[in-house]
Amino acid sequence: MDEKRNKLKESGRELAVSWALCAVCLFGHLSHFLGTKASWIHAFHSTGFHLSLSLFTLLGPGRGLILDGLKSFLKGAPNMNTLVGLGAVSSFSVSSLAALIPELGWKAFFEEPIMLIAFVLLGRNLEQRAKIKATSDMTGLLSILPAKARLFINGDSEEFSSTVEVPCNNLSVGDQIVVLPGDRVPADGIVRAGRSTVDESSFTGEPLPVTKLPGAEVSAGSINLNGTLRVEVRRPGGETAMGDIVRLVEAAQSREAPVQRLADKVVFPVSLYL
């Protein structure tokens, strides 16, 4: 999570720089409509100034995208960064030729690389924020699990008072724990004794309490409401169903979506054509 947050901060800095450059570029265009004739305004209209902005964008905030796209292209597996990099570099190269050789009669479009990089970085930043928020929400689910459990230590007695508090991470499969009214279930297991109703809304979304009798399954994180239960542990610690959900979400975020893989395949012929 810390690594993701550091990447988000770095992405935020690149985004701020790219949009600052984009704002300067847009100001130069808007000054035409403002009718301002101040001498310093003319600097924003010069080709050299726009060339400098575009070059700084490619070497600064856009460098990571371009290098990643180039590496992917050299490996024979172009991705979306390849297409973005080709578009930005091609626009800059053609515009540079137009500026250096006016006899060609070409128009210079130094603004396009600046705006292209800015919008792509904006999309990447929003995507990273969404992933971090989803991961934080999933990790927050684990925080509702209790830190300790009441381990049932007298296997020959049915008295629930024969317990000792132990860290939940020390529980093993086959251990029996006692869950009192108001407690959260510390591990997935099967009810061996007692009768109660359990609130499973934090796990399943079910708004109504569910009655639990001997033989019924209970999930970690659910709340025991009005009776005492003795539960045999089946899935302790990080092996609980709730832990599986968090791991699946994190794994899904680390993999490319099928549509992304399809887009990367389409990029290859498009990149070659361009």
Buried (B, 14 or more C-beta within 10 A) or exposed (E): EEEBEEEBEEBBEBBEBBBEBBEBBBEBEEBEEEEEEEEEBEEBEEBEBBBEBBBBBBEBBBBBBBEBBBBBBEEEEBBBBBBBBBBBBEBBEBBBEBBEEEEEEEEBBBBBBBBBBBBBBBEBBEEBEEBBEBBEEBEEBBEBBBEBBBBBEEEEEEEBEBBEEBEBEEBEEEBBBBBEEEBBBBBBBBBBBBBBBBBBBBBEEEEEBBEBEEEBEBBBBBBBBEBBBBBBBBBBBBBBBBBEBBEEBBEEBEEEEEEEEEBBEEBBEEBEEE
